[in-house]
């Protein structure tokens, strides 16, 4: 299942050198495990400030790829941290992980096109 719109991606990155596009993709892929661990730890510890911070951070990175669903889920986690409300946080975290896995699959395919 594709979540990255290839046309939108190409339009957004059309003026970037191929090496830069690959680097942006690599940064997301390489930092993803730690980012998700930080969010999960913040949820487990009920550390609202960390949840807000790490969810906001991954939301910004996801925004680079113009994929609304995972960005929306990260925003929900950010709001949960801001409002100190953990209702639905577990469900949103699981959904975010699923969406980000799809995103990573798409990005790996796109990355191969730029090599």
MDTraj code that builds the backbone (N, CA, C; nanometers):
import mdtraj as md
import numpy as np

residues = "UNK UNK UNK UNK UNK UNK UNK UNK UNK UNK UNK UNK UNK UNK UNK UNK UNK UNK UNK UNK UNK UNK UNK UNK UNK UNK UNK UNK UNK UNK UNK UNK UNK UNK UNK UNK UNK UNK UNK UNK UNK UNK UNK UNK UNK UNK UNK UNK UNK UNK UNK UNK UNK UNK UNK UNK UNK UNK UNK UNK UNK UNK UNK UNK UNK UNK UNK UNK UNK UNK UNK UNK UNK UNK UNK UNK UNK UNK UNK UNK UNK UNK UNK UNK UNK UNK UNK UNK UNK UNK UNK UNK UNK UNK UNK UNK UNK UNK UNK UNK UNK UNK UNK UNK UNK UNK UNK UNK UNK UNK UNK UNK UNK UNK UNK".split()
xyz = np.array([
    [0.0844, -0.1190, 0.0000],
    [0.0000, 0.0000, 0.0000],
    [0.0882, 0.1244, 0.0000],
    [0.0700, 0.2065, -0.0983],
    [0.1484, 0.3297, -0.1126],
    [0.0814, 0.4437, -0.0358],
    [0.1639, 0.5200, 0.0366],
    [0.1082, 0.6381, 0.1022],
    [0.1737, 0.7670, 0.0524],
    [0.2872, 0.7546, -0.0167],
    [0.3525, 0.8718, -0.0740],
    [0.3008, 0.8909, -0.2153],
    [0.2508, 1.0092, -0.2429],
    [0.2081, 1.0433, -0.3782],
    [0.3347, 1.0791, -0.4562],
    [0.3707, 0.9933, -0.5502],
    [0.4963, 1.0092, -0.6254],
    [0.5018, 1.1436, -0.6980],
    [0.3904, 1.1875, -0.7561],
    [0.3893, 1.3149, -0.8283],
    [0.4158, 1.4318, -0.7351],
    [0.3507, 1.4320, -0.6196],
    [0.3714, 1.5388, -0.5216],
    [0.5151, 1.5360, -0.4715],
    [0.5654, 1.4175, -0.4449],
    [0.7040, 1.4028, -0.3999],
    [0.7989, 1.4611, -0.5043],
    [0.7800, 1.4224, -0.6300],
    [0.8682, 1.4700, -0.7365],
    [0.8606, 1.6217, -0.7532],
    [0.7397, 1.6771, -0.7436],
    [0.7245, 1.8226, -0.7544],
    [0.7967, 1.8929, -0.6404],
    [0.7834, 1.8398, -0.5216],
    [0.8438, 1.9020, -0.4042],
    [0.9959, 1.8999, -0.4111],
    [1.0512, 1.7899, -0.4576],
    [1.1964, 1.7728, -0.4566],
    [1.2602, 1.7929, -0.5932],
    [1.1860, 1.8505, -0.6889],
    [1.2369, 1.8609, -0.8253],
    [1.3636, 1.9457, -0.8379],
    [1.3838, 2.0404, -0.7488],
    [1.5008, 2.1279, -0.7602],
    [1.6166, 2.0853, -0.6701],
    [1.5984, 1.9731, -0.6020],
    [1.7029, 1.9212, -0.5138],
    [1.7946, 1.8283, -0.5925],
    [1.9217, 1.8310, -0.5582],
    [2.0137, 1.7324, -0.6148],
    [1.9713, 1.5942, -0.5666],
    [1.9941, 1.4948, -0.6506],
    [1.9571, 1.3574, -0.6143],
    [2.0207, 1.3149, -0.4829],
    [2.1456, 1.3561, -0.4616],
    [2.2161, 1.3179, -0.3385],
    [2.1467, 1.3746, -0.2146],
    [2.0919, 1.4939, -0.2275],
    [2.0221, 1.5578, -0.1145],
    [1.8930, 1.4824, -0.0849],
    [1.8207, 1.4438, -0.1872],
    [1.6964, 1.3681, -0.1677],
    [1.7272, 1.2371, -0.0963],
    [1.8301, 1.1682, -0.1416],
    [1.8701, 1.0419, -0.0775],
    [1.9086, 1.0673, 0.0677],
    [1.9796, 1.1762, 0.0931],
    [2.0209, 1.2086, 0.2301],
    [1.8997, 1.2359, 0.3198],
    [1.8022, 1.3084, 0.2698],
    [1.6807, 1.3374, 0.3466],
    [1.6073, 1.2074, 0.3799],
    [1.5965, 1.1202, 0.2821],
    [1.5324, 0.9897, 0.3044],
    [1.6119, 0.9081, 0.4060],
    [1.7432, 0.9047, 0.3889],
    [1.8276, 0.8270, 0.4801],
    [1.8176, 0.8771, 0.6239],
    [1.8127, 1.0069, 0.6408],
    [1.7999, 1.0630, 0.7761],
    [1.6716, 1.0126, 0.8408],
    [1.5617, 1.0188, 0.7678],
    [1.4356, 0.9711, 0.8249],
    [1.4459, 0.8236, 0.8623],
    [1.4932, 0.7421, 0.7696],
    [1.5009, 0.5973, 0.7928],
    [1.5940, 0.5656, 0.9103],
    [1.7077, 0.6319, 0.9165],
    [1.8055, 0.6032, 1.0213],
    [1.7616, 0.6525, 1.1591],
    [1.6902, 0.7636, 1.1628],
    [1.6477, 0.8196, 1.2918],
    [1.5143, 0.7636, 1.3402],
    [1.4417, 0.6989, 1.2515],
    [1.3076, 0.6501, 1.2845],
    [1.3035, 0.5616, 1.4102],
    [1.3886, 0.4591, 1.4228],
    [1.3771, 0.3722, 1.5419],
    [1.3917, 0.4494, 1.6732],
    [1.4893, 0.5384, 1.6804],
    [1.5094, 0.6147, 1.8034],
    [1.3930, 0.7092, 1.8305],
    [1.3414, 0.7721, 1.7257],
    [1.2278, 0.8637, 1.7431],
    [1.1064, 0.7884, 1.8005],
    [1.0804, 0.6705, 1.7461],
    [0.9646, 0.5938, 1.7941],
    [0.9872, 0.5415, 1.9356],
    [1.1099, 0.5021, 1.9661],
    [1.1422, 0.4584, 2.1017],
    [1.1204, 0.5726, 2.2009],
    [1.1603, 0.6920, 2.1624],
    [1.1419, 0.8080, 2.2500],
    [0.9938, 0.8368, 2.2750],
    [0.9130, 0.8251, 2.1725],
    [0.7685, 0.8470, 2.1887],
    [0.7092, 0.7385, 2.2779],
    [0.7455, 0.6137, 2.2499],
    [0.6933, 0.5028, 2.3286],
    [0.7331, 0.5166, 2.4758],
    [0.8562, 0.5525, 2.5007],
    [0.9042, 0.5706, 2.6389],
    [0.8278, 0.6843, 2.7079],
    [0.8044, 0.7921, 2.6358],
    [0.7310, 0.9059, 2.6928],
    [0.5888, 0.8643, 2.7306],
    [0.5269, 0.7816, 2.6462],
    [0.3920, 0.7331, 2.6758],
    [0.3949, 0.6442, 2.7995],
    [0.4876, 0.5507, 2.8019],
    [0.4981, 0.4579, 2.9157],
    [0.5246, 0.5317, 3.0467],
    [0.6106, 0.6334, 3.0412],
    [0.6482, 0.7087, 3.1608],
    [0.5494, 0.8207, 3.1946],
    [0.4496, 0.8386, 3.1079],
    [0.3547, 0.9496, 3.1218],
    [0.4283, 1.0829, 3.1313],
    [0.5329, 1.0931, 3.0494],
    [0.6125, 1.2150, 3.0429],
    [0.5542, 1.3006, 2.9300],
    [0.4626, 1.3875, 2.9678],
    [0.3870, 1.4653, 2.8697],
    [0.4760, 1.5606, 2.7900],
    [0.5737, 1.6209, 2.8560],
    [0.6628, 1.7145, 2.7863],
    [0.7430, 1.6418, 2.6785],
    [0.7951, 1.5239, 2.7134],
    [0.8706, 1.4467, 2.6142],
    [0.7802, 1.3975, 2.5016],
    [0.6587, 1.3558, 2.5355],
    [0.5641, 1.3114, 2.4328],
    [0.5372, 1.4250, 2.3351],
    [0.5093, 1.5411, 2.3885],
    [0.4830, 1.6573, 2.3033],
    [0.6042, 1.6866, 2.2144],
    [0.7230, 1.6885, 2.2744],
    [0.8452, 1.7215, 2.2010],
    [0.8740, 1.6210, 2.0902],
    [0.8742, 1.4921, 2.1248],
    [0.9127, 1.3898, 2.0267],
    [0.8059, 1.3712, 1.9184],
    [0.6795, 1.3843, 1.9552],
    [0.5734, 1.3754, 1.8548],
    [0.5809, 1.4938, 1.7593],
    [0.6073, 1.6121, 1.8140],
    [0.6215, 1.7312, 1.7298],
    [0.7405, 1.7140, 1.6343],
    [0.8483, 1.6595, 1.6857],
    [0.9688, 1.6403, 1.6064],
    [0.9448, 1.5459, 1.4888],
    [0.8835, 1.4308, 1.5156],
    [0.8600, 1.3357, 1.4057],
    [0.7551, 1.3905, 1.3088],
    [0.6604, 1.4679, 1.3601],
    [0.5599, 1.5297, 1.2724],
    [0.6284, 1.6199, 1.1705],
    [0.7264, 1.6965, 1.2156],
    [0.7984, 1.7854, 1.1251],
    [0.8773, 1.7107, 1.0199],
    [0.9377, 1.6015, 1.0588],
    [1.0152, 1.5211, 0.9634],
    [0.9218, 1.4571, 0.8611],
    [0.8102, 1.4036, 0.9091],
    [0.7124, 1.3413, 0.8191],
    [0.6583, 1.4429, 0.7195],
    [0.6440, 1.5678, 0.7636],
    [0.5898, 1.6734, 0.6769],
    [0.6733, 1.6917, 0.5505],
    [0.8016, 1.6589, 0.5584],
    [0.8872, 1.6688, 0.4392],
    [0.8355, 1.5852, 0.3234],
    [0.7625, 1.4788, 0.3547],
    [0.7220, 1.3837, 0.2523],
    [0.5747, 1.3976, 0.2123],
    [0.5060, 1.4961, 0.2659],
    [0.3680, 1.5275, 0.2292],
    [0.2747, 1.4067, 0.2372],
    [0.2761, 1.3408, 0.3508],
    [0.1860, 1.2276, 0.3737],
    [0.0980, 1.2627, 0.4944],
    [-0.0267, 1.2956, 0.4686],
    [-0.1113, 1.3508, 0.5743],
    [-0.1454, 1.2558, 0.6897],
    [-0.1682, 1.1295, 0.6636],
    [-0.2154, 1.0390, 0.7693],
    [-0.1147, 1.0246, 0.8835],
    [0.0119, 0.9885, 0.8571],
    [0.1052, 0.9789, 0.9695],
    [0.1320, 1.1144, 1.0348],
    [0.1277, 1.2188, 0.9568],
    [0.1469, 1.3531, 1.0130],
    [0.0322, 1.3861, 1.1096],
    [-0.0881, 1.3498, 1.0716],
    [-0.2061, 1.3717, 1.1561],
    [-0.1958, 1.2906, 1.2858],
    [-0.1491, 1.1678, 1.2760],
    [-0.1342, 1.0834, 1.3954],
    [-0.0271, 1.1384, 1.4888],
    [0.0830, 1.1871, 1.4330],
    [0.1867, 1.2493, 1.5157],
    [0.1314, 1.3737, 1.5839],
    [0.0500, 1.4485, 1.5129],
    [-0.0132, 1.5681, 1.5711],
    [-0.1029, 1.5295, 1.6880],
    [-0.1783, 1.4212, 1.6753],
    [-0.2639, 1.3754, 1.7848],
    [-0.1801, 1.3412, 1.9080],
    [-0.0656, 1.2790, 1.8871],
    [0.0230, 1.2473, 1.9994],
    [0.0809, 1.3746, 2.0607],
    [0.1144, 1.4690, 1.9765],
    [0.1654, 1.5979, 2.0250],
    [0.0592, 1.6680, 2.1107],
    [-0.0628, 1.6701, 2.0629],
    [-0.1729, 1.7321, 2.1378],
    [-0.1959, 1.6587, 2.2692],
    [-0.1859, 1.5268, 2.2669],
    [-0.2023, 1.4478, 2.3897],
    [-0.0986, 1.4908, 2.4935],
    [0.0235, 1.5119, 2.4490],
    [0.1270, 1.5593, 2.5403],
    [0.0981, 1.6989, 2.5915],
    [0.0529, 1.7852, 2.5027],
    [0.0200, 1.9231, 2.5406],
    [-0.0935, 1.9269, 2.6417],
    [-0.1974, 1.8469, 2.6151],
    [-0.3169, 1.8470, 2.7008],
    [-0.3049, 1.7504, 2.8182],
    [-0.1943, 1.6776, 2.8243],
    [-0.1713, 1.5778, 2.9290],
    [-0.2902, 1.4811, 2.9378],
    [-0.3247, 1.4288, 2.8215],
    [-0.4389, 1.3386, 2.8098],
    [-0.3947, 1.2162, 2.7305],
    [-0.3893, 1.1023, 2.7964],
    [-0.3421, 0.9809, 2.7304],
    [-0.4538, 0.8963, 2.6703],
    [-0.5764, 0.9477, 2.6669],
    [-0.6854, 0.8765, 2.6011],
    [-0.6490, 0.8566, 2.4537],
    [-0.6632, 0.7356, 2.4071],
    [-0.6394, 0.6986, 2.2673],
    [-0.4936, 0.7090, 2.2243],
    [-0.4033, 0.7380, 2.3174],
    [-0.2632, 0.7540, 2.2816],
    [-0.2030, 0.6214, 2.2337],
    [-0.2375, 0.5124, 2.2991],
    [-0.1826, 0.3828, 2.2570],
    [-0.2274, 0.3478, 2.1158],
    [-0.3556, 0.3684, 2.0870],
    [-0.4080, 0.3397, 1.9537],
    [-0.3420, 0.4283, 1.8481],
    [-0.3261, 0.5558, 1.8818],
    [-0.2642, 0.6486, 1.7868],
    [-0.1172, 0.6158, 1.7639],
    [-0.0495, 0.5698, 1.8681],
    [0.0913, 0.5323, 1.8526],
    [0.1043, 0.4099, 1.7620],
    [0.0206, 0.3100, 1.7836],
    [0.0232, 0.1898, 1.6991],
    [-0.0065, 0.2277, 1.5536],
    [-0.1064, 0.3126, 1.5342],
    [-0.1412, 0.3561, 1.3983],
    [-0.0270, 0.4356, 1.3352],
    [0.0392, 0.5193, 1.4157],
    [0.1534, 0.5954, 1.3642],
    [0.2644, 0.5005, 1.3204],
    [0.2935, 0.4000, 1.4012],
    [0.3972, 0.3032, 1.3636],
    [0.3618, 0.2344, 1.2324],
    [0.2362, 0.1936, 1.2178],
    [0.1939, 0.1267, 1.0946],
    [0.2104, 0.2185, 0.9736],
    [0.1687, 0.3428, 0.9889],
    [0.1787, 0.4388, 0.8788],
    [0.3250, 0.4693, 0.8457],
    [0.4074, 0.4807, 0.9477],
    [0.5491, 0.5098, 0.9248],
    [0.6208, 0.3926, 0.8596],
    [0.5780, 0.2716, 0.8896],
    [0.6361, 0.1547, 0.8221],
    [0.6030, 0.1595, 0.6732],
    [0.4793, 0.1954, 0.6413],
    [0.4412, 0.2109, 0.5004],
    [0.5217, 0.3230, 0.4355],
    [0.5371, 0.4318, 0.5091],
    [0.6155, 0.5445, 0.4582],
    [0.7590, 0.5010, 0.4295],
    [0.8181, 0.4280, 0.5215],
    [0.9559, 0.3829, 0.5007],
    [0.9664, 0.2910, 0.3796],
    [0.8698, 0.2028, 0.3612],
    [0.8703, 0.1161, 0.2428],
    [0.8688, 0.1996, 0.1149],
    [0.7797, 0.3003, 0.1127],
    [0.7715, 0.3876, -0.0045],
    [0.9022, 0.4630, -0.0257],
    [0.9576, 0.5146, 0.0825],
    [1.0801, 0.5935, 0.0707],
    [1.1975, 0.5088, 0.0227],
    [1.2015, 0.3847, 0.0629],
    [1.3086, 0.2961, 0.0161],
    [1.2982, 0.2747, -0.1347],
    [1.1761, 0.2614, -0.1840],
    [1.1566, 0.2477, -0.3292],
    [1.1950, 0.3760, -0.4018],
    [1.1519, 0.4886, -0.3473],
    [1.1836, 0.6176, -0.4082],
    [1.3339, 0.6405, -0.4055],
    [1.3959, 0.6064, -0.2940],
    [1.5414, 0.6234, -0.2796],
    [1.6150, 0.5488, -0.3908],
    [1.5720, 0.4281, -0.4199],
    [1.6357, 0.3461, -0.5226],
    [1.6285, 0.4151, -0.6595],
    [1.5236, 0.4908, -0.6827],
    [1.5084, 0.5624, -0.8098],
    [1.6076, 0.6776, -0.8224],
    [1.6574, 0.7272, -0.7101],
    [1.7474, 0.8418, -0.7120],
    [1.8947, 0.8008, -0.7141],
    [1.9199, 0.6709, -0.7078],
    [2.0593, 0.6235, -0.7077],
    [2.1084, 0.5939, -0.8478],
])
top = md.Topology()
chain = top.add_chain()
for i, resn in enumerate(residues, 1):
    res = top.add_residue(resn, chain, resSeq=i)
    for name in ("N", "CA", "C"):
        top.add_atom(name, md.element.get_by_symbol(name[0]), res)
traj = md.Trajectory(xyz[None], top)
